[in-house]
Amino acid sequence: MCGISGVALEAGEVGPILYDSLKRLEYRGYDSVGEAAVVNGKVVVKKDTGKIDEVERQLRISDLSGTIGIGHTRWATHGAPSKENAHPHIDCNGTVAVVHNGIIENFMELRQELEAAGHILRSRTDTELVAHLVEENLKLGIGFVESVRRGAKRLTGAYALAFVCAGEPDKIVCVRKESPLVIGVGTNAN
């Protein structure tokens, strides 16, 4: 079963905290792991297949800087275990990253629509297309939060999603339908 995590800090670096939260999700079973953060105005993604400690040794995911980030442990439902299918997923421009727990039932219809519109989808997952739906809304000049809201309205299924965006590096936007999503509020971090 997949697990997602997000961290928004006042100061410091999200990598170690995301790594720790992913380690806490380890018992759920997974085939890949990854993190994304907004660093110096860009979305940086580190992900691969394997156990969390293996990916840590290869990519040093705990070294991810930035004060805003999302993480994921994946148990494959759409697409085989592979680096391309590991989360987080990004849009065509690499400005939006998303992690997902759940299933998007109408993903094939949305995938065909996005590919016909010229989007390059790099994975076989149902998750990646959500980043591209947000990208479509951002192209229209719609803000990040509203772009996520409009994208989510197009989805059928049960899901919990967390997004970061290079254009709005001070927030994580989350949305859920039927899947659990818990937000912890802290003094200097959420």
Secondary structure in CASP SS format (residue, H / E / C, confidence):
PFRMAT SS
TARGET T0000
AUTHOR 0000-0000-0000
METHOD secondary structure of the structure
MODEL  1
M C 1.00
C C 1.00
G E 1.00
I E 1.00
S E 1.00
G E 1.00
V E 1.00
A E 1.00
L E 1.00
E C 1.00
A C 1.00
G C 1.00
E C 1.00
V H 1.00
G H 1.00
P H 1.00
I H 1.00
L H 1.00
Y H 1.00
D H 1.00
S H 1.00
L H 1.00
K H 1.00
R H 1.00
L C 1.00
E H 1.00
Y H 1.00
R H 1.00
G C 1.00
Y C 1.00
D C 1.00
S E 1.00
V E 1.00
G E 1.00
E E 1.00
A E 1.00
A E 1.00
V E 1.00
V E 1.00
N C 1.00
G C 1.00
K E 1.00
V E 1.00
V E 1.00
V E 1.00
K E 1.00
K E 1.00
D E 1.00
T E 1.00
G C 1.00
K C 1.00
I H 1.00
D H 1.00
E H 1.00
V H 1.00
E H 1.00
R H 1.00
Q H 1.00
L H 1.00
R C 1.00
I H 1.00
S H 1.00
D H 1.00
L C 1.00
S C 1.00
G C 1.00
T C 1.00
I E 1.00
G E 1.00
I E 1.00
G E 1.00
H E 1.00
T E 1.00
R E 1.00
W C 1.00
A C 1.00
T C 1.00
H C 1.00
G C 1.00
A C 1.00
P C 1.00
S C 1.00
K C 1.00
E C 1.00
N C 1.00
A C 1.00
H C 1.00
P C 1.00
H E 1.00
I E 1.00
D C 1.00
C C 1.00
N C 1.00
G C 1.00
T C 1.00
V E 1.00
A E 1.00
V E 1.00
V E 1.00
H E 1.00
N E 1.00
G E 1.00
I E 1.00
I E 1.00
E C 1.00
N C 1.00
F H 1.00
M H 1.00
E H 1.00
L H 1.00
R H 1.00
Q H 1.00
E H 1.00
L H 1.00
E H 1.00
A H 1.00
A C 1.00
G C 1.00
H C 1.00
I C 1.00
L C 1.00
R C 1.00
S C 1.00
R C 1.00
T C 1.00
D C 1.00
T C 1.00
E H 1.00
L H 1.00
V H 1.00
A H 1.00
H H 1.00
L H 1.00
V H 1.00
E H 1.00
E H 1.00
N H 1.00
L H 1.00
K H 1.00
L C 1.00
G C 1.00
I C 1.00
G C 1.00
F H 1.00
V H 1.00
E H 1.00
S H 1.00
V H 1.00
R H 1.00
R H 1.00
G H 1.00
A H 1.00
K H 1.00
R C 1.00
L C 1.00
T C 1.00
G E 1.00
A E 1.00
Y E 1.00
A E 1.00
L E 1.00
A E 1.00
F E 1.00
V E 1.00
C E 1.00
A C 1.00
G C 1.00
E C 1.00
P C 1.00
D C 1.00
K C 1.00
I C 1.00
V E 1.00
C E 1.00
V E 1.00
R E 1.00
K E 1.00
E E 1.00
S C 1.00
P C 1.00
L C 1.00
V C 1.00
I C 1.00
G C 1.00
V C 1.00
G C 1.00
T C 1.00
N C 1.00
A E 1.00
N C 1.00
END
